[in-house]
Amino acid sequence: MIKTDVIVLGGGPGGYLAAERAAHGGKEVVLIEKRALGGTCLNEGCIPSKALLNSAKLYEHAKDSANFGVTAENVRIAHKQVIQHKDRVVHMLVAGVGAKMKANGVNVVTGSGYVEGKTEEGFVVQVEDETYLGEKLILACGSVPAIPGIPGLKEGIENGFVMTSKEALSRTNLPEKLIVIGGGVIGLEMASYFAMTGVNVTIIEMLDKIAGPAEREIASILLRNYKRRGVKFRLGCKVTEVTEQGVRYEDKGGERLEQADAVLCAIGRRACTENIGLENLGISVNRGAIETDEHMQTNIPGVYAVGDINGKVMLAHTAYREAEVAVNDILGIEDSMEYEQIPYVIYTNPEVAGVGETEESAAAKGMNVRVANVSMNYSGRYLAEVERGDGTCKLIINTDDNTIVGVHMIGSYTSEIIYGAEMMIGSKKTITDLQKLIFPHPTVCEVVREALFM
């Protein structure tokens, strides 16, 4: 039996950062990962999808650059080479995480970890033929695609007709017609890539809007941009069956069949809480996710859960912060997790980003707010780079104390701007104070300054 201070089960963003921070804090750490370091985010999620989307944007820019004084002939996208580029990026970053673990003295163990139980000395985790004993245990096993019980869906995945995001990011050929089940973040990002590369895409969504957490007006602008690219939407529709020809769904007019030669299931993700031995410790699970307090500790003292496995906010940057909070608790440093100001980004073209309250959420909480809404075309740089763009920046302002409680944007570079909006909300500074900030010129972020004076 190998004894250590901290065992981290799972090598995704939450897991590897927890291991790094604990090692920095002087703890001896064992990090257990059954596949590649980096988890879903690095290997089959955040990073590979951005590699594909960037290639598609370059292709689209090359095709449609005549208005900017640039002409090109015979522009095409070589999908296999796009996948090869994605693989190179992933390989480099996975190797980088491994090097960082080695540099920090983290003992990385490859294999499936199973929690056997607890002794007076700590928590027992079995990995293949080796047993590890840790004083503290951090669970960071991540999530997997949610596969609902739609007739024919499971069989479609088995025969390759239906993809999850994992398969879609490694597919070496482009389908002619693709149906995406789910109009949330994952579905939209993948649909964006396929649509920009010339695939005929139809998105079927049960809700009456797309883009999950996005503010409703922002989601409407994104919908308009997708439709301009030829993407078809079936909103407010329930999928009833996946067949060899495509997808059956119900709308107000009855049942219909949408034909395609490939289907992407992007309904969401669920926490990986099965077959890791949670029951051996009596860890509390609610709706398939581990329950945690503000210190990321479970109902069992000394056991923490960070990242997707706790089901709170399934975003890599949330996992990073949760990992820091958990490790700080282990190190005796006062810290706690807050979820009110976590930004989200949808890396479509155009990008969508937001943080804090929307008009709808503010109204539901009884807040008194006003909205400052400014077109992205107020930015000279945006206008120069995005001809005929319809981006916007929307501030939600609490009229009781004149502070910003929400910011929602659609347009270029919004993914790089939104952190500043998060800081504005967190600072609790008044609009009058924020108006004194000096923004660099010319930048797209200047639209935030314009909105501050609305």
C-alpha positions in Angstrom: 0.0 0.0 0.0 1.3 3.4 -1.0 0.6 6.2 1.4 0.2 9.9 0.4 -1.3 13.1 1.6 -3.8 13.7 -1.2 -5.3 11.4 -3.8 -6.9 13.0 -6.8 -9.2 10.8 -8.8 -9.5 12.2 -12.3 -7.0 14.1 -14.5 -9.2 16.7 -16.1 -9.0 20.5 -15.5 -10.3 20.2 -11.9 -8.2 17.2 -11.1 -4.8 18.3 -12.6 -5.1 21.8 -11.2 -6.0 20.4 -7.8 -2.9 18.2 -7.9 -0.7 21.1 -8.9 -2.0 23.4 -6.2 -1.8 20.7 -3.5 1.8 20.0 -4.5 2.6 23.7 -4.4 1.2 23.7 -0.9 3.7 21.0 0.2 1.5 18.0 -0.1 2.5 14.7 -1.5 0.0 14.0 -4.3 -1.1 11.0 -6.3 -3.2 11.8 -9.5 -5.1 8.9 -11.0 -6.4 9.1 -14.6 -7.6 6.1 -16.6 -7.1 7.8 -20.0 -5.1 10.9 -21.1 -4.4 13.8 -18.8 -6.6 16.8 -19.6 -9.9 15.0 -19.4 -12.8 15.7 -21.7 -12.0 19.4 -22.0 -8.5 18.9 -23.5 -9.0 15.6 -25.4 -12.6 15.7 -26.7 -14.2 19.0 -25.8 -13.1 22.6 -25.2 -9.7 22.6 -27.0 -10.3 20.3 -30.0 -13.6 22.0 -30.8 -11.9 25.4 -30.8 -9.2 24.1 -33.2 -12.0 23.0 -35.6 -13.9 26.2 -35.3 -10.8 28.3 -36.0 -10.2 26.4 -39.2 -13.8 26.9 -40.2 -13.5 30.7 -39.5 -10.4 30.9 -41.6 -12.1 29.1 -44.4 -15.2 31.4 -44.2 -13.0 34.5 -44.1 -11.1 33.4 -47.2 -14.3 32.7 -49.1 -16.0 36.0 -48.1 -13.2 38.5 -48.1 -13.9 40.3 -51.4 -15.6 43.2 -49.6 -12.4 43.7 -47.6 -10.3 44.0 -50.7 -8.9 40.5 -50.6 -9.7 37.9 -53.3 -8.9 34.2 -53.4 -9.7 31.4 -55.8 -10.4 27.7 -55.3 -10.7 28.1 -51.6 -11.6 24.8 -49.9 -11.5 23.2 -46.5 -9.5 20.0 -46.2 -11.3 18.3 -43.3 -8.8 15.6 -42.7 -6.0 18.2 -42.3 -8.2 20.1 -39.9 -8.5 16.9 -37.8 -4.7 16.4 -38.0 -4.1 20.0 -36.8 -6.6 19.4 -34.0 -4.7 16.2 -33.0 -1.4 18.0 -32.9 -2.8 20.7 -30.7 -4.3 18.2 -28.3 -1.1 16.1 -28.2 1.1 19.2 -27.3 -1.3 20.3 -24.5 -1.6 16.9 -23.0 2.2 16.6 -23.0 2.3 20.0 -21.4 0.0 18.9 -18.5 2.1 15.8 -18.0 5.3 18.0 -17.9 3.7 20.3 -15.4 2.7 17.4 -13.1 6.2 16.0 -13.3 7.7 19.5 -12.5 5.5 19.7 -9.4 6.4 16.2 -8.2 2.9 14.8 -8.7 2.8 11.0 -9.0 0.6 10.4 -12.0 -0.9 6.9 -12.1 -2.6 5.6 -15.2 -5.6 3.3 -14.5 -9.2 3.2 -13.3 -9.4 4.2 -9.6 -12.0 2.7 -7.3 -12.6 3.9 -3.8 -12.5 0.9 -1.5 -13.4 2.7 1.7 -11.9 4.5 4.7 -9.5 3.5 7.5 -8.3 5.4 10.5 -5.4 6.6 8.4 -7.3 7.8 5.4 -9.1 6.8 2.2 -8.2 3.7 0.3 -8.2 3.7 -3.5 -7.5 0.7 -5.7 -5.9 1.1 -9.1 -5.4 -2.2 -11.0 -3.1 -4.2 -8.7 -1.9 -1.3 -6.5 -3.5 0.2 -3.4 -3.2 3.9 -2.4 -4.0 5.4 1.0 -4.6 9.2 1.2 -5.4 11.5 4.1 -7.6 13.5 1.7 -9.5 12.5 -1.4 -10.5 14.8 -4.2 -13.0 13.4 -6.7 -12.7 14.9 -10.2 -14.0 12.2 -12.5 -15.8 14.6 -14.9 -18.8 13.8 -17.0 -20.0 11.9 -20.1 -22.5 12.8 -22.8 -26.1 12.3 -21.7 -27.9 9.7 -23.7 -31.6 9.8 -23.2 -33.9 6.8 -23.7 -35.0 7.9 -27.2 -35.9 4.8 -29.3 -33.2 4.0 -31.7 -30.6 6.4 -30.2 -28.5 3.9 -28.5 -28.5 1.6 -31.5 -27.6 4.6 -33.7 -24.5 5.3 -31.6 -23.5 1.6 -31.7 -23.7 1.4 -35.5 -22.0 4.8 -36.0 -25.0 6.7 -37.5 -25.3 8.8 -34.3 -22.3 10.7 -32.9 -21.7 12.3 -29.6 -19.3 15.3 -29.5 -16.4 12.9 -29.0 -17.0 11.1 -32.3 -17.9 14.4 -34.1 -14.5 15.9 -33.2 -12.6 12.9 -34.7 -14.7 12.2 -37.8 -12.5 12.3 -40.9 -15.2 12.9 -43.5 -18.0 15.5 -43.7 -21.6 14.3 -44.0 -23.8 15.9 -46.6 -26.7 16.4 -44.2 -26.4 16.5 -40.4 -29.2 16.6 -37.8 -28.1 18.0 -34.4 -30.3 17.0 -31.5 -30.0 19.8 -28.9 -29.6 23.5 -29.5 -27.4 24.2 -26.4 -23.8 25.2 -26.3 -22.2 21.9 -27.5 -24.8 21.4 -30.3 -24.4 25.0 -31.5 -20.6 24.9 -31.5 -20.5 21.7 -33.5 -23.3 22.9 -35.8 -21.3 26.1 -36.4 -18.3 24.1 -37.6 -20.2 21.8 -39.9 -22.4 24.6 -41.3 -19.4 26.8 -42.1 -17.7 23.9 -43.9 -20.7 23.4 -46.2 -22.7 20.7 -44.5 -26.5 21.0 -44.6 -27.4 21.3 -40.9 -30.7 21.0 -39.0 -31.0 21.6 -35.3 -33.9 20.1 -33.3 -34.4 21.7 -29.9 -37.1 21.0 -27.3 -37.1 24.5 -25.9 -38.4 27.6 -27.8 -34.9 29.2 -27.8 -31.4 28.1 -28.5 -28.1 28.7 -26.6 -29.0 27.4 -23.2 -27.8 30.0 -20.6 -27.7 32.9 -23.1 -29.8 35.9 -22.6 -33.0 35.7 -24.8 -32.3 38.6 -27.1 -28.7 37.5 -27.6 -29.9 34.0 -28.5 -32.3 35.5 -31.1 -29.4 37.4 -32.8 -27.3 34.2 -32.8 -30.3 32.3 -34.3 -30.5 34.9 -37.0 -26.9 34.5 -37.9 -27.2 30.7 -38.1 -30.1 31.0 -40.4 -28.1 33.3 -42.7 -25.7 30.4 -43.1 -28.5 28.1 -44.1 -28.9 26.2 -40.8 -32.5 25.1 -40.2 -34.1 25.0 -36.8 -37.0 23.0 -35.4 -37.7 24.7 -32.0 -40.2 23.5 -29.5 -39.9 20.0 -30.9 -39.6 16.7 -29.2 -37.5 13.9 -30.7 -39.5 10.7 -30.6 -37.2 8.2 -32.5 -34.0 7.9 -34.4 -34.3 5.7 -37.5 -31.9 4.6 -40.2 -33.2 7.5 -42.3 -33.0 10.3 -39.8 -34.9 11.6 -36.8 -38.6 11.6 -36.0 -39.9 14.5 -34.0 -43.2 16.1 -32.9 -44.2 19.7 -33.4 -47.6 21.4 -33.2 -48.6 19.9 -36.5 -47.9 16.3 -35.5 -45.1 13.9 -36.1 -42.5 14.5 -38.8 -39.4 12.8 -40.2 -36.2 14.8 -40.8 -33.8 12.8 -43.0 -30.0 12.9 -42.8 -26.9 10.8 -43.3 -25.5 11.6 -39.8 -26.9 12.6 -36.4 -25.2 14.4 -33.5 -26.6 13.9 -30.1 -25.8 17.0 -28.0 -28.4 17.0 -25.3 -26.0 17.6 -22.5 -23.7 15.8 -20.1 -24.1 13.9 -16.9 -21.7 13.4 -14.0 -19.5 10.3 -13.8 -20.5 9.0 -10.4 -21.0 5.3 -11.3 -18.5 2.5 -10.6 -16.0 4.5 -8.6 -17.0 3.3 -5.1 -18.9 6.3 -3.8 -21.3 3.9 -1.9 -18.3 2.5 0.0 -17.9 5.9 1.7 -21.6 6.8 1.9 -21.1 9.9 -0.3 -24.3 11.8 -0.8 -25.5 12.0 -4.5 -28.4 14.1 -5.7 -29.8 13.6 -9.2 -26.7 11.8 -10.3 -24.2 14.4 -9.0 -22.2 14.6 -5.8 -23.4 17.1 -3.3 -20.8 19.6 -2.0 -20.7 22.6 0.4 -19.1 26.0 -0.2 -15.6 24.5 0.4 -16.2 21.7 -2.2 -16.3 19.2 0.6 -18.8 16.3 0.4 -20.9 15.0 3.4 -17.8 12.9 4.2 -15.1 15.0 6.0 -11.9 14.9 4.0 -13.5 14.1 0.7 -14.0 16.8 -2.0 -15.7 16.8 -5.4 -14.7 19.4 -8.1 -15.7 19.9 -11.7 -18.5 18.2 -13.6 -18.9 15.4 -11.1 -20.7 17.8 -8.7 -23.0 18.9 -11.5 -23.2 22.5 -10.4 -21.7 24.4 -13.4 -20.2 22.1 -16.0 -17.5 24.4 -17.3 -13.7 23.9 -17.2 -13.1 27.3 -15.6 -15.5 26.5 -12.9 -13.6 23.3 -12.2 -10.4 25.3 -11.9 -11.8 27.6 -9.3 -13.5 24.7 -7.4 -10.1 22.9 -7.4 -8.4 25.9 -5.8 -11.2 26.2 -3.2 -10.9 22.5 -2.3 -7.1 22.6 -2.0 -7.2 25.8 0.1 -9.6 24.1 2.5 -7.1 21.2 2.8 -4.3 23.6 3.4 -6.2 25.5 6.0 -6.6 28.7 3.9 -9.9 30.5 4.2 -11.8 30.3 0.9 -15.2 29.5 -0.5 -16.9 28.9 -3.8 -19.3 31.4 -5.3 -21.4 30.7 -8.4 -23.2 34.0 -9.1 -20.5 35.5 -11.4 -19.2 32.6 -13.5 -19.0 33.8 -17.2 -20.0 31.5 -20.0 -18.9 31.6 -23.7 -20.3 30.0 -26.8 -17.5 29.9 -29.4 -19.7 30.2 -32.4 -19.2 32.7 -35.2 -20.2 35.3 -33.9 -19.1 34.5 -30.3 -21.5 34.8 -27.4 -20.5 35.6 -23.9 -22.3 36.6 -20.7 -22.0 36.8 -16.9 -24.4 37.6 -14.1 -28.1 38.3 -14.3 -30.3 38.4 -17.4 -33.4 40.6 -17.7 -35.4 37.4 -17.0 -33.4 36.3 -14.0 -33.4 39.8 -12.5 -37.2 40.0 -12.8 -37.6 36.6 -11.2 -35.6 37.8 -8.2 -37.6 41.0 -7.9 -34.6 43.2 -8.8 -35.2 46.7 -10.1 -33.1 47.0 -13.2 -32.6 49.0 -16.4 -31.0 47.8 -19.6 -28.2 49.6 -21.6 -28.0 48.1 -25.0 -25.4 49.2 -27.5 -24.6 47.9 -31.0 -21.1 46.5 -31.6 -21.0 48.9 -34.5 -20.2 51.7 -32.1 -16.7 50.2 -32.1 -14.6 51.4 -35.0 -12.5 48.2 -34.9 -15.6 46.0 -35.0 -17.1 47.9 -38.0 -13.7 47.7 -39.8 -13.4 43.9 -39.3 -17.0 42.7 -39.3 -18.9 44.3 -42.2 -22.7 44.2 -41.7 -22.3 42.6 -38.3 -25.3 42.7 -35.9 -23.5 42.2 -32.6 -24.6 43.9 -29.4 -23.5 44.6 -25.8 -26.1 44.5 -23.1 -25.7 45.8 -19.6 -28.1 44.9 -16.8 -28.0 47.7 -14.2 -29.4 47.6 -10.7 -31.2 50.9 -10.3 -31.3 50.7 -6.5 -27.5 51.1 -6.2 -26.5 51.9 -9.8 -24.2 48.9 -10.2 -23.9 46.4 -13.0 -25.4 42.9 -12.2 -25.2 41.4 -15.7 -23.4 41.7 -19.0 -24.3 39.8 -22.2 -22.6 40.2 -25.6 -22.6 38.7 -29.1 -19.8 39.6 -31.6 -16.1 39.2 -32.2 -13.7 38.9 -29.3 -16.5 38.7 -26.7 -14.8 35.6 -25.2 -11.8 37.7 -24.4 -13.8 40.7 -23.1 -16.2 39.0 -20.7 -13.7 38.6 -17.8 -13.5 42.4 -17.5 -17.3 42.5 -17.2 -17.1 39.9 -14.4 -14.6 42.1 -12.6 -17.0 45.1 -13.0 -19.8 43.1 -11.4 -17.6 41.8 -8.6 -16.2 45.2 -7.8 -19.7 46.6 -6.9 -18.5 49.9 -8.3 -21.2 52.3 -9.5 -21.8 53.2 -13.1 -20.3 56.7 -12.3 -17.1 55.0 -11.0 -16.9 52.7 -14.0 -17.3 55.6 -16.4 -13.8 56.7 -15.3 -12.1 53.6 -16.7 -9.9 54.2 -19.7 -10.4 51.7 -22.5 -7.7 51.2 -25.2 -8.7 52.6 -28.6 -9.5 51.2 -31.1 -10.8 48.0 -29.5 -14.1 46.1 -29.6 -14.3 46.3 -25.8 -15.0 50.0 -26.1 -18.6 49.1 -26.6 -18.7 48.4 -22.9 -17.7 52.0 -22.3 -20.3 53.2 -24.7 -22.9 51.2 -22.8 -21.8 52.7 -19.5 -22.9 56.1 -20.7 -26.3 55.0 -22.0 
